[in-house]
């Protein structure tokens, strides 16, 4: 599951689609895709220019 925070409304079309880089992405780790959520997506978001990336891991308290 993922939540994106977008602060530049001028890049949102009238249909609600966003073209740009979100300011913040919150990734909620799923037990079935743990490695992908923590490693693969982090690498992708870093290369994409995401400023803030928060990982929420319900199984790791």
C-alpha positions in Angstrom: 0.0 0.0 0.0 1.3 3.5 -0.8 0.3 7.0 0.0 1.6 10.0 -2.0 1.6 13.6 -0.9 1.5 16.2 -3.7 2.2 19.8 -2.9 2.3 21.3 -6.4 -1.3 21.4 -7.5 -0.4 23.0 -10.9 0.8 19.6 -12.0 -2.6 17.9 -11.4 -4.8 17.7 -14.4 -8.6 18.4 -14.3 -9.1 14.7 -14.4 -7.1 14.3 -11.2 -3.9 12.7 -12.7 -0.6 14.0 -11.4 2.4 14.5 -13.6 5.5 15.1 -11.5 7.4 13.9 -8.5 5.5 13.6 -5.2 6.9 15.4 -2.2 6.4 12.5 0.1 5.7 8.8 -0.4 4.6 6.6 2.6 5.0 2.8 1.9 3.3 0.4 4.2 5.2 -2.9 4.1 3.3 -6.0 3.1 4.5 -9.4 4.4 4.2 -10.8 0.9 6.4 -8.2 -0.7 8.7 -7.1 2.1 12.0 -7.0 0.1 10.3 -5.2 -2.8 8.7 -2.6 -0.5 11.9 -1.9 1.5 14.7 -2.3 -1.0 13.5 -2.1 -4.6 11.0 0.7 -4.1 13.5 2.8 -2.0 16.0 2.6 -4.9 13.3 3.6 -7.4 12.0 6.5 -5.4 15.6 7.8 -4.7 16.3 7.8 -8.4 13.0 9.5 -9.1 13.8 12.5 -6.9 11.3 11.8 -4.1 12.2 14.2 -1.3 10.8 12.1 1.6 10.2 8.4 1.8 8.7 6.9 4.9 8.5 3.1 5.5 5.8 1.9 7.8 6.4 -1.7 8.9 3.6 -3.1 11.0 5.5 -6.3 11.8 8.6 -4.5 13.1 7.7 -2.6 16.2 
